[in-house]
Amino acid sequence: LRPFADTTVLTVPEFCGERSHGNKLTPRIFGSVLLYLVSKLSWHPYLPAAVGGVIFLLSGILTGYQITSDRATGLYIGMLYAGLWALYACFEIDINRPKPFDGIAIGLLSITIVSTKYPYIFTGAAFLSCWTDERAVLSLIYIAVYIVAMSAVDKRRKINHVYILAGVIVAYAITRAILSYALRWNPPDTSMVELYVVKDISNIPSWQESIRLLLAAAWTSFDGGSLALSCALWSLFRRQEYLRLGIIVVCIGLAVGSATIVLDVQRAAAFAFPMIPVGFAVLRRNGVSIGDLRRLAAWGAFVSLLVPMI
């Protein structure tokens, strides 16, 4: 529970799946500082992640309402997010090893996606999310796709928000390079990925295991939201909007691939959640009625809430 607590000396565990833990590509500065303050106040170490989870659930309701202006649809998407919360490992409580950095990052990304009308909050939350987990960079790309897909946002605002997110990613890369140089800190995860992919051939999973991991990553990433994404892809294909179709397919591929590259499916998959409202935004932009979107969100919520109980 110290600042920079997640940037300790590199260790290489025996099991290849555990090599994704320990040192990370980015010091968990914001999350570590929050946990440090919580420990000083003698509060529960999972309080910041719990607050992030509540923000995550509320963001589902708000994004649904932003897309459709329908409260029922927003509520159903919020319920869909509740199923995801039960599925994601980043909200699980392990008091013996308290390190809920991912839950804090998810909360910051949730603030980002619902604060498009407030540029300072939008920019600040996006930047801090990168300094809580490097996987947030991919989430910011998904948020940019969501903003572009929104029919209620004018073209000029869309361009401005995409520029802001691009600037945040560049600023993160620059400040990270400066900090690395100042502290003489090197990201050891690069060597771990190299060890797993290049040197440790004996631990590479079979093709059957690889397919199982890909399917698990795809389902964990989107859960009930996969219904909306599938309908959105079909809608774009029927309208022959191949560029938009290709962009969303690439984003889905990034989400699934990033969740499997280090065999840390549940935690990495949590960062794909901004793609779920992308599906609803595309359908709304393509003229799908509010009633149909409401039913689609309700079915998504049903699937999302049902699966964790199976």
Disulfide bonds with the S-S distance in Angstrom:
none
